[in-house]
Amino acid sequence: MNPEVVISRQEAAVILTRAFTLTGEYIDAALKYSDITQIAEWAVSAVGTMTKMGYVTGRPGNLFAPKAQLSRAEAVKMIDNVMGELVNTSGTYTKAVNGNLVVSSPGVTLKDTYIDGDLYLTEGIGKDAIELNGVTVTGRTIIASGADSNISLLDTLLEQDVLVLNEEGSIAITAKGTTETGSVIVCQNAVITEKNLTGVGFKKIHITGTLNGKEIVLAGDFDDVMLESPEALVTLESGTVNRLDIRKEASGSSLFAKGNTVITNLFTYAEVEITGGNKIKNAVIASGGVSMDQKPQSVTIAEGGEAIAWDSSTPVQPDPKPTSKPGLTPNPTSKPKPTATPTPIQGPTATPTPTNGPTVTPTPIYSSTYYIDYENGDDANDGLSKGTPWKHAPGMHGATGNVSEYESSHPNSQGTKPAGDSFIFKGGVTWPNDCFVWAWIFGGGTGWTVGTDA
């Protein structure tokens, strides 16, 4: 836009609503003007919003005069009404502001401040830290800095939405003490952390916007996280998420849950990749193309969903022999035929008749080692390493989670599925007596290996 060009009153209304991220459907407020028919369609909403919020009034005769040139006095008044009070010098401020407050300087601390309006943290704050200590904002908090800014919230109440609108870099927002905020709407790169928190913290995280590939890092306990931004990279550093919604708009995104991060309820409606989610309790899959390396405790395939191959829970198998037909287990006493030509119909001891199908029921081959540690284990673990042991062995009283699932996939001694798994119990561990109300579920005739480990 040419700064020398004279603009109209309706153009000024549109510019200010966009610059200050004013939202809402207040078209009815524009209908009060007697010249409503002269207001351009693209400006009606902005005029209504500015009018409803009290930032602009009409001219005599109940006119808005949308096409009239904006006078210097009107421009100053309009901007002053929207901006409210301005802080453009570093320092510590204690204020009671009846309206909006704009911070456009680095090194600002707001202490014991009450803002009855919106708070704007603009590009002028730079990469310096901005601290809100004992601050109450009754309106929205808009973070629109253009660099890698750090926002610290200590014992602060942000009653309405927090909008993260930085154009570049990443915004780091940390909640401490009794801090409580409304929904955090993240449209750009951000790191959102709860640290030494005694209050509610961040209620809801909404990751949105059309920019592909944004990177979001979350660390803390969150009630609700919604992802609807395409190809986003979301990292859950630590803590818990009660509900995580991955909407269809988030197709191509990746979610990485580190350490012991717990996701209580996961809903996926898009093709996404989920890594490290060994603490997901309940998952609803309502999309194809979902990739997960850990199986949740409970999985529901909803309408539109497809079954998932769980990489880490599948026993590692040796490379298949070209002479073996899937599902047929060679007789252990038979001599191998190393010189046999690999063909689909040749077997170690018999040639199956293709028209009759296999005469042996196909069965999986289990040859895994599981670790059991009552003191430090968790039945939600995979049990496949000393670092992720089960609490109970299959068949023990009180077994839950993946152990129960293991039990259900292995029949009792009357079944036909082969065994061969090994179970290593942690040595020096005290076991409650009721654990040994034990229905040890041998399967097949090869037996299981049981031992102890220091």
Backbone hydrogen bonds, N-H to C=O, Kabsch-Sander energy under -0.5 kcal/mol:
donor,donor_aa,acceptor,acceptor_aa,energy
5,V,2,N,-1.5
9,R,68,A,-1.8
10,Q,66,P,-2.3
12,A,8,S,-2.0
13,A,9,R,-1.8
14,V,10,Q,-1.8
15,I,11,E,-2.5
16,L,12,A,-2.4
17,T,13,A,-2.0
18,R,14,V,-1.9
19,A,15,I,-2.6
20,F,16,L,-2.2
21,T,18,R,-1.1
22,L,17,T,-2.6
26,Y,24,G,-0.9
29,A,26,Y,-1.1
30,A,26,Y,-0.6
30,A,27,I,-1.4
31,L,27,I,-0.7
31,L,28,D,-0.8
32,K,29,A,-0.7
33,Y,30,A,-1.3
34,S,62,N,-2.6
36,I,33,Y,-1.3
38,Q,35,D,-2.0
39,I,36,I,-1.3
43,A,40,A,-1.7
44,V,40,A,-1.1
44,V,41,E,-0.5
45,S,41,E,-0.5
47,V,43,A,-2.6
48,G,44,V,-2.5
49,T,45,S,-2.5
50,M,46,A,-2.7
51,T,47,V,-2.1
52,K,48,G,-2.9
53,M,49,T,-2.2
54,G,51,T,-1.3
55,Y,50,M,-2.1
56,V,50,M,-1.1
59,R,63,L,-3.8
62,N,59,R,-0.6
63,L,59,R,-1.7
68,A,65,A,-1.1
70,L,7,I,-2.7
71,S,69,Q,-0.6
75,A,71,S,-2.4
76,V,72,R,-2.4
77,K,73,A,-2.2
78,M,74,E,-2.8
79,I,75,A,-2.5
80,D,76,V,-2.5
81,N,77,K,-2.3
82,V,78,M,-2.0
83,M,79,I,-3.2
84,G,80,D,-2.1
85,E,100,N,-2.8
87,V,102,V,-3.3
88,N,86,L,-0.6
91,G,107,G,-1.9
93,Y,109,T,-3.0
97,V,114,Y,-3.2
98,N,96,A,-0.5
99,G,97,V,-1.2
101,L,118,D,-2.5
102,V,85,E,-3.0
103,V,120,Y,-3.3
104,S,87,V,-2.8
104,S,102,V,-0.5
109,T,91,G,-2.6
110,L,131,E,-2.7
111,K,93,Y,-3.0
111,K,109,T,-0.6
112,D,133,N,-2.8
114,Y,95,K,-2.2
115,I,136,T,-2.9
116,D,97,V,-3.1
116,D,114,Y,-0.6
117,G,115,I,-1.4
119,L,140,R,-2.8
120,Y,101,L,-2.9
121,L,119,L,-0.5
121,L,142,I,-3.0
122,T,103,V,-2.4
122,T,120,Y,-0.7
125,I,122,T,-2.1
126,G,123,E,-1.6
128,D,125,I,-1.0
130,I,150,N,-2.8
131,E,108,V,-1.7
132,L,152,S,-3.1
133,N,110,L,-3.1
133,N,131,E,-0.6
134,G,132,L,-0.6
134,G,154,L,-2.8
136,T,113,T,-2.4
137,V,157,L,-2.5
138,T,115,I,-2.6
139,G,117,G,-2.1
141,T,161,D,-2.4
142,I,119,L,-3.0
142,I,140,R,-0.5
143,I,141,T,-0.6
143,I,163,L,-3.3
144,A,121,L,-2.9
144,A,142,I,-0.7
149,S,147,A,-1.8
150,N,128,D,-1.0
151,I,172,A,-3.4
152,S,130,I,-2.8
152,S,150,N,-0.5
153,L,151,I,-0.5
153,L,174,T,-3.1
154,L,132,L,-3.0
154,L,152,S,-0.6
155,D,153,L,-0.5
155,D,176,K,-1.6
157,L,135,V,-2.8
158,L,156,T,-0.6
158,L,180,E,-2.6
159,E,137,V,-2.3
159,E,157,L,-0.7
160,Q,139,G,-1.3
162,V,183,S,-3.1
163,L,141,T,-2.7
163,L,161,D,-0.6
164,V,162,V,-0.6
164,V,185,I,-2.9
165,L,143,I,-3.3
165,L,163,L,-0.8
167,E,145,S,-0.7
171,I,189,N,-1.8
172,A,149,S,-2.6
173,I,171,I,-0.6
173,I,191,V,-2.8
174,T,151,I,-2.5
175,A,193,T,-2.7
176,K,153,L,-2.9
177,G,196,N,-1.7
179,T,176,K,-1.4
180,E,156,T,-2.5
181,T,201,G,-2.2
182,G,158,L,-0.9
182,G,160,Q,-1.2
184,V,204,K,-3.3
185,I,162,V,-3.0
185,I,183,S,-0.7
186,V,184,V,-0.8
186,V,206,H,-2.7
187,C,164,V,-2.0
187,C,185,I,-0.6
190,A,215,E,-1.7
191,V,171,I,-2.9
192,I,217,V,-3.0
193,T,173,I,-2.7
193,T,191,V,-0.5
194,E,219,A,-2.7
195,K,175,A,-2.6
198,T,177,G,-3.3
199,G,177,G,-2.1
201,G,179,T,-2.6
203,K,181,T,-0.6
203,K,201,G,-0.6
205,I,224,D,-2.7
206,H,184,V,-3.2
206,H,204,K,-0.5
207,I,205,I,-0.6
207,I,226,M,-3.2
208,T,186,V,-2.4
208,T,206,H,-0.7
213,G,230,P,-1.3
214,K,211,L,-0.7
216,I,214,K,-0.5
216,I,233,L,-2.6
217,V,190,A,-2.2
218,L,235,T,-2.8
219,A,192,I,-2.2
220,G,238,S,-2.0
222,F,220,G,-0.6
222,F,240,T,-2.9
223,D,202,F,-0.6
223,D,203,K,-0.7
224,D,203,K,-1.2
225,V,243,R,-2.8
226,M,205,I,-3.0
227,L,245,D,-3.1
228,E,207,I,-2.8
228,E,226,M,-0.5
231,E,251,S,-1.5
232,A,229,S,-1.0
233,L,214,K,-2.8
234,V,232,A,-0.6
234,V,254,S,-2.8
235,T,216,I,-2.7
235,T,233,L,-0.5
236,L,234,V,-0.5
236,L,256,F,-2.8
237,E,218,L,-2.7
237,E,235,T,-0.9
238,S,218,L,-0.7
240,T,220,G,-0.8
241,V,262,V,-2.6
242,N,222,F,-2.6
243,R,223,D,-0.9
244,L,265,N,-2.8
245,D,225,V,-2.7
245,D,243,R,-0.5
246,I,244,L,-0.5
246,I,267,F,-3.1
247,R,227,L,-2.6
247,R,245,D,-0.7
250,A,247,R,-2.0
251,S,248,K,-1.1
252,G,271,E,-3.0
253,S,250,A,-1.7
254,S,232,A,-2.8
255,L,273,E,-3.1
256,F,234,V,-2.7
257,A,255,L,-0.5
257,A,275,T,-2.7
258,K,236,L,-2.7
258,K,256,F,-0.7
261,T,258,K,-2.2
262,V,239,G,-2.3
263,I,279,K,-1.5
264,T,241,V,-2.5
264,T,262,V,-0.6
265,N,242,N,-0.9
266,L,282,N,-2.8
267,F,244,L,-2.8
268,T,284,V,-2.5
269,Y,246,I,-3.0
269,Y,267,F,-0.5
272,V,270,A,-0.8
273,E,253,S,-1.9
274,I,291,S,-3.5
275,T,255,L,-2.9
275,T,273,E,-0.5
278,N,276,G,-1.5
280,I,277,G,-1.2
281,K,263,I,-2.6
281,K,279,K,-0.6
282,N,264,T,-1.4
283,A,298,S,-2.5
284,V,266,L,-2.9
285,I,283,A,-0.5
285,I,300,T,-2.9
286,A,268,T,-2.7
286,A,284,V,-0.7
291,S,272,V,-2.7
293,D,274,I,-1.3
297,Q,280,I,-2.0
298,S,281,K,-1.6
300,T,283,A,-2.7
302,A,285,I,-2.2
302,A,300,T,-0.9
305,G,302,A,-2.5
306,E,287,S,-1.2
310,W,308,I,-0.6
311,D,292,M,-1.0
311,D,309,A,-1.0
312,S,293,D,-1.6
314,T,310,W,-0.8
314,T,311,D,-0.7
324,S,321,K,-1.5
328,L,325,K,-2.2
329,T,327,G,-0.6
334,S,331,N,-1.5
340,A,337,K,-1.7
346,Q,343,T,-0.9
356,N,353,T,-1.3
357,G,353,T,-1.2
366,Y,364,P,-0.6
367,S,365,I,-0.5
370,Y,422,S,-3.2
371,Y,383,G,-2.4
372,I,424,I,-2.9
373,D,390,W,-3.2
377,G,373,D,-2.3
378,D,389,P,-2.2
381,N,378,D,-2.3
383,G,388,T,-1.7
388,T,385,S,-0.8
390,W,371,Y,-2.8
396,M,393,A,-2.3
397,H,435,C,-1.2
399,A,396,M,-1.5
402,N,379,D,-1.9
403,V,379,D,-0.6
403,V,400,T,-1.4
404,S,400,T,-1.2
405,E,401,G,-1.9
406,Y,402,N,-2.1
407,E,403,V,-2.3
408,S,404,S,-2.2
409,S,405,E,-1.3
410,H,406,Y,-0.6
410,H,407,E,-1.2
415,G,412,N,-2.4
422,S,368,S,-2.9
423,F,449,T,-3.2
424,I,370,Y,-3.1
425,F,423,F,-0.6
425,F,451,G,-3.1
426,K,372,I,-2.9
427,G,453,D,-4.7
429,V,426,K,-0.8
435,C,432,P,-1.4
436,F,433,N,-1.8
437,V,434,D,-1.2
438,W,436,F,-1.6
439,A,395,G,-2.1
440,W,438,W,-0.7
442,F,440,W,-1.2
449,T,421,D,-2.0
450,V,448,W,-0.5
451,G,423,F,-2.6
453,D,425,F,-2.5
